Amino acid sequence: MDQDYARFHQDRGNMLIHIVAVPAFIYGAWLAVSGVIAGRWLGALFGLGAIGVSLVLQRIGHNREPNPSLPFDGPGDFAKRILSEQFYRFPMYVLTGGWLKAVRSSS
């Protein structure tokens, strides 16, 4: 995992928030998409709610970081960075041991 990612993910509290919030985002996305496809609008609505709560929690976590997140360059950058964070970068950070290292080394 690249050093830029680790630089913005050092705080233990943020890491603990992420380990819950990112799976909630992924599940929410699955609920939203599958709900729309199946015509289960309440499920889709719950999915969107889970995505929203996940993003708010992650913002709270990132506000704890010593290195603040870089601002978004616009809606396209927001979508690209959020989706890559949720579906690729954070899961890889966990799978490669970066998350555990960050939790253990932070106070």
TARAFEN-V309732 format. One record per backbone hydrogen bond with DSSP energy under -1.0 kcal/mol. CO is the residue of the C=O (numbers start at 1). NH is the residue of the N-H. Records with the same first field share a line. If there is no record, write none. Layout:
CO = NH / NH
This chain:
2 = 6
3 = 7
4 = 8
6 = 9
11 = 15
12 = 16
13 = 17
14 = 18
15 = 19
17 = 20 / 21
18 = 22
20 = 24
21 = 25
22 = 26
23 = 27
24 = 28
25 = 29
26 = 30
27 = 31
28 = 32
29 = 33
30 = 34
31 = 35
32 = 36
33 = 37
34 = 38
35 = 40
39 = 41
40 = 44
41 = 45
42 = 46
43 = 47
44 = 48
45 = 49
46 = 50
47 = 51
48 = 52
49 = 53
50 = 54
51 = 55
52 = 56
53 = 57
54 = 58
55 = 59
56 = 60
57 = 61
58 = 62
59 = 63
61 = 64
62 = 65
74 = 78
75 = 79
76 = 80
77 = 81
78 = 82
79 = 83
80 = 84
81 = 85
82 = 86
83 = 87
84 = 88 / 89
85 = 90
88 = 92
89 = 93
90 = 94
91 = 95
92 = 96
93 = 98 / 99
94 = 97
97 = 101
98 = 102
99 = 103
100 = 104
101 = 105
102 = 106
